[in-house]
Amino acid sequence: MPAEAAQTLAPHCILFATADWDTPYWTNKQHTAAELAKRGWKVLYVESVGLRAPRLGSGLDLGRLARRLWRGLKGVRKVQDNVWVLSPLVLPVLHSHPWVRAFNQGLLTWMVRRFMRRQGLMRPLIWTYHPYVLELLQRLNAQAESRTGSLVYHCVDDLAAIPGVDATAFRAEERRLLEQADMVFTTSAALRDQCSPYSAQVHFHPNVVDVDHFTQAHRPGPLPADLQAIPEPRLAYIGALSDFKIDFQLLIEVAKARSEWNLVLIGEEREGQHSALLQQLGSLPNVHLLGYKTYAQLPDYLRGLNVGLLPTLVNDYTNGMFPMKYFEYLAAGLPVVSTPLAFTREPDLEMRIAGTGEAFVEAIEAQLQRGKYSEQQSRALVGHNTWGFRIDRMLEELQRQALPTQP
């Protein structure tokens, strides 16, 4: 850690995300940017160009590329107070080819440097969710006008385990980032243990919840028409319907075992993440695929549900997860049933855990008998696991390290 540490953190941040700003459900990246902005920080949110090459035969992939091109041509856009979004204009293929990499890095450096100059960003904190920033930072720091401050790596997923990602190249670059980062935050103990050999500044902060938003589910109100038409008990999964994250076979077994239960899935498939089992699941009479619902609508749906499900496949990627849905379910009053992911071994978590179809059915039965939590119980279970509290803790840890963020 450099000796010439600053007295205070400069309230400027460039955040390198792995999700588009307007993705259907907000992730750590958008929440972190929004929380920093609430505290008066100027934040440039840089959308990712993608960690895997697009599939030219995929309509979803091509659609995303077209949207990215359109947004990129419009330049940096302000999306809320103190938050600007940059959709990089880069070549989306042949990332490892030297001239493609040089072109992409050069163009992105120019765009970031221009924004820094226009907004007066001095020594901005670099907060990244992926390791492919080191070359860009080297280019920025080559000129005095665009020198950056401290480097934070926020490791929220084991991205190298995503199908289609070049795991060898990713892990090599991630190790370089870990060795250079001033601070590393992880959202699971598994990720903490994975990062710790390469950094002495690794801090574990689990995923958290917008408690005021999700506790709206406790308030009286009408149910959405599509949910109202489904009889109770209603068991729900809310989130991306991903082939490498969701155990669709497990849900098929549950639905067939208890025809009187109704399984409600709220969410959509993502590009490149399709499962033939989803169609089979959706054909069952007691399974209801309601599609995407906005973040604002979720409390109204959660109000009419009985149990929150985390039917997650257990693999290298998911064992690094601490699902955001866990605290969202609790905040809405739903008892939780999860497959045995690594995060379920953390102390003081309130859920039932089961790894087979039969055991999952038994766990759901127990949670149905237990019933929903009151708002007071929900807030007690969530405790300090809120976005605001977590960001404050992270900034305190950064400040204690006296990181060099001023010229």
N, C-alpha and C positions, 0 to 999 in steps of 0.2 A: 504494500500500500504506500503510495507516495507520501513523503513527509510534509509537503507543502499543502496540507489539507485545508479546505475552506471552512469558514466559520458556520455557514448555513447553506442549505440546499438552494440552488437557484431554481425558481419556480417555472422552469422550462423543461419540456420532455419531448423526445422523439420516440414513439412507441412502434416497434416493428411487430406486426401481428401475423397470425396464421389464419385469420378469418376476415372476410369482408365486413365492413362496418354494418351493412344492412342485412347480414345473415338472419334467417328467420328467428333464431333464438340467440340472445346475447350470451357471450362467453366471458371468461376472465378478461379478455382483451378490451372489449367495449366497456365493461364495468370499471376496470382499472382507469381507463382514459376518462370516463365520466366522473369518477370519484376525485381524480386529480384536478379536473376542471372545476369541480365544486369548491375546491380549496384554493382557487385562483391561479392554478397552473395553466400555462399555454401548452397545449398538447397537439403534436402532429402525429396522426394515426396513419401509419404506412401499411396499406394492405399487402398481403403476400401475393407473389406471382404463382404460388403453388409449389408443393414439395415433390410432386410427381408430375411426369410429363402428361399432357392431356391426351385422351384417346380420341383420335380424329373421327372414329365411328360413333362416338357417344354424343347424342343430342344435348345432354345436360352439360358435358364438358365444352362443347362448341358454343352453347348459349352463354356459359359463364365467360368464355373468352370474348365473345361479342360485347357483352355488358361491360367487361373490363376495358376493352378498347374504347367504347363510347365514353365511359367515365374518365379514362385517362386523357382523352382528347380535350375534355372540359377543364383539366388542370386541377389544382388543389381546390377543394370546396369546403366551406364552413358548414358543419352539421349541427352545432349547438354552441352555446357560449363557451369560448376558450378551446374548442375542439375543431380541428381541420382534418380532412381526410385526403390522402394522396393515393390514387390508384396508379401504380407504376406502369408506364408505357415501356414494355420490354418484349423481347422476342420470347415466346413461351415454350420453345423447343430447343433441343441441343444445348441445355444449360452448361454442360461440362466442356463444350467446345471453346477453345481460348478466345476466338474473335467474338463469339456470341456473348461470352461472359464479360469480356472487356466492353462491348457495346452496352450491355444491360447495366453494368456497374457505373459506367461513365454517365449514361443518361440519368440514372437514378441519383447519382451524386449531384449532378447539375440541378435537378429539380429540388432536392433537399436543401442544397446550398442557397438557392434562390429564395426559398421560403424562409430560411433562417435570416437572411438579409432583410427581407421585407417585414418580418414580424419582430425583428430585433432579438432573436434568440441568442443568448450568450452562454456558452458552455452548457448546452442542454444535457440533462440526464438521458442516457440511452437505456431504454427499457425494452428488451427484446424477448420474443417467445420462440425464436428459432436461431440457429447458429450462423446463418448465412448473412452476417452483417460485418464481419471483421474487415473484409476488403474495402467495403464502403466506408467504414470508419477511418481506415488508413488514408483513403483518398480525401475525406473531409478534413482530417487533421493535418494534411499536407499544407493547408493554407490557414493563416492565423484567423481570418474572418469566420471560418466555419469549424473551429476546433470544438470538440465535444467534451463533456464532463465525464461523470462516472458511468460505468457499464454494469447494468443489472440484467441477469438472465432469469426469467421467470419460467421455470420448467413445469408445465401443467399436464403434459402427456409424454409418453414414450413414443415420439414421432417416428423414430427409426423402425418401429414395429408395424407401421401402417402399410398395408399391401400396396405395392407399386413404388414405394420409396427406396432409394438406393441406401440400404442400411449401413454398408461399409463406409461410404463417403459421408453420410450424415454423422455417424458416430465419431469419425475422425475430426470433422469440423466442430462437433459439439465439444469434444475434449479440448480443442484449442480455445473455444469460447470459455469453458469452465476454468481453464488455467489463467485466462486473462481477465475474467469478470471480477469486479470489485465486490459484488454481492450476488448470491444465488438464492432464489426462493423456489420451493417445490410445493406441490399441492398434495403429495402423498408421501408416506414414509418410504415406500418402495423407490420412488424417484429420489428422495433424499439419500438413501443408501447407494443408489446408482451414481449420483453426482459427487458424493463426499470424497472419494479417492482422489479427485482432481481439483478440489477447492476446499480451503479452510473456512470459507464463509458461506456455508449452506444452511438455510433456515427453512423449517417446515411450517407451512401455513395451509391448512386444509381448505377446500372449496367452501364457500359460504353462500348466503342467501340475502335477497332483498326482502327482509322480514315484513316490512310494512306493506309491501305489494302483495305477498302471498297470504298474509293473515287476513286479507280482504275476503278470503274464502269462508271465514267464520261468520261473516255478516249475512243477515237474511237477504234473500233476493231470488229472482226467478232463474231457473236453469235454462241454458240454451236449448232451443227446440230439438236439435238432433240428439242431445243427451237426454232430455226429458222423455223422449220416445223409447229409451232403453230401460228395461226394468232393473231394479236393484236385486242383488248386490252388484255393484259396478267396480271392477278391478281395472286399474289403469297403468299404462306406461305412457309417458310423455317425453318426446325427444326424437332424434334422428333415427330412422329405421334402417340401420346400417348392417350389412351382411357380416361384418367382422366384430360387431359389438353386441348384437342382440341374438339371444338363443331362441330362435323362432320354433325350433323343434320342441323345446321345453314348453313354450306357450301352447303349442298344438296339443301336447299331452295334458296340460292343465284344462284346456277348453273341452277336450273330449271326456276327461274324467268327471267334470262337473258341468253338465249341460245347463243347470239352473243358474250358474254364474255367467255374468256377461263381461267379456274382456274388451276394454276400450283402448285403442291405440291412437294417440294424437301426435301427428308428425308426418314427415315425408322421407322418402329415400333421398340420398345424396348422390351426386355424380360419381359414377364408378363403384357404387356400393349397393349392388342389387342381389337379392336372394330369391331363388325360386320358391323357397319355403314360405315367403310372405304371401304369395298368391294362394298357396294351400291353406295357410292360416286364415286369410280373409274370406275363404269360401265356407268356413264353418258358421252355422247359424247364430251362435252366441259370441261371435267376434265382430267387432265394429271398428272399421278403419275410418276415422273421422277426418283425416288429413291435417293440414297445417292450420293452426290457430295462432293469432297474434299473441305477443307477450301480454298485452292488456287484457285479452280474453281469458287467459289461463285461470285466474282466481274464480271466475264464474263456472268454469268446468270443474275445477277441483272441489268446489262447493258440493257438487252432486256425486262425488266418488267416495268409495268406502275403504279401499286399500291401494297404496302406491307400490308399484312393482319395479324392481331393478333386475330384470331377467337377462343378465349380462353374460355373454360367453366369457369363459375364463381362458385367457391367452396372454401372450407377452405384452400386448398393448393394454388390455383392460386391467391387468394386474398393477399397472402404474397409475390407474385412475382413482380419484376420489370424486364420485359422481355428484355434480351440482344438484341433481334431482333429489338426493337424499334429504338435504335440509329444506328444499322447496316443498317436498311432501310433508315433512314434519311441520313446517310453518303453516301449511294449509289444514293441519289436523289429521293427516292420513297416517295410520300405522304402516310400516314398511316391511316388505319381504324382498330379500336379495339373494342372489347366488353368492357363493363363498369367494368373493374377490379379496385381494390382499387388504384393502382398506377396512373390511369388516372386522379385522383383528384389532383395530384401534380400540382403546378402552372408552367406556362411557358412551357408546353409541347405542341407540334404541331401535332395534329391528329384529326380525326373525331371519335366519340364514338357512338356506337349503340348496342342495346341489343336484337333486334328481327330481323328476316329475312328481313322483309320489310324495317326497318330502316337501316339495314346493306346495302341493295341495294341502298338506297338513299344516304348513306354516300359515297359509292364507286363512284356513279355517280358524286357527288360533287368533289371528289378527281381526277377523270378522267378529269373533266372540268378544275380543277385547274392546272393540269399538273405537270411535274417533276421539281425538284429543280436543280438549277445550282450548280456546285461544290462550288462556293463562298457561296451560300445560305446554302448548306449542312454543310460546315465547321462552319458557323455562328450558325446554329441550334444545332450542336454538342457541340460547345464551349469547355469548359474544361472537358467534359465528355469522357475522353480518359484514357486508361489503365495507361499510364505513369504518367499523372497528378494525378490520384487517388492514385496510390501507393506512390508517393511522399507525398501527403497529409497524408496518413495513417502513414507513417514513421515519419513525422513531429509530428503528434499527439502522437505517441509512445514516441518519444524523449522528447517531452514537459513533459510527465508524469514521465520522468527519471526512467524508469522501470529498475529493477535489472537484467542485462543480463551478467555481468562479475562476475568472482569468487570473 
